[in-house]
């Protein structure tokens, strides 16, 4: 439960399939640069880099729209985020 993280120093974990490409005007859009795109069975895995240089993988089903290069923006499905205690590394909530 997210309320269990209130007041704690946390790390957020995001699975590649919980991220998706959105328009720049989308509230909360995260600016990234697309570095590479790789077909992988029924998925397409895209490597992006944040403005701070962090590499992130984005996964989507083959045949669905994405961004193949250059500047892009991501959104996060917050309900799918995983929270971890920064000190212990233990997952917070269920």
Number of C-alpha atoms within 10 A of each C-alpha: 11 12 8 10 16 9 7 12 11 19 16 11 12 17 15 16 16 16 20 18 20 19 13 15 8 12 9 12 17 17 19 22 19 22 15 15 18 12 13 12 9 10 15 17 21 21 19 26 18 16 11 7 10 9 14 17 17 21 21 21 15 14 9 8 10 19 17 15 14 11 14 21 21 19 18 19 12 10 9 13 15 18 22 19 15 13 10 8 11 12 16 17 12 7
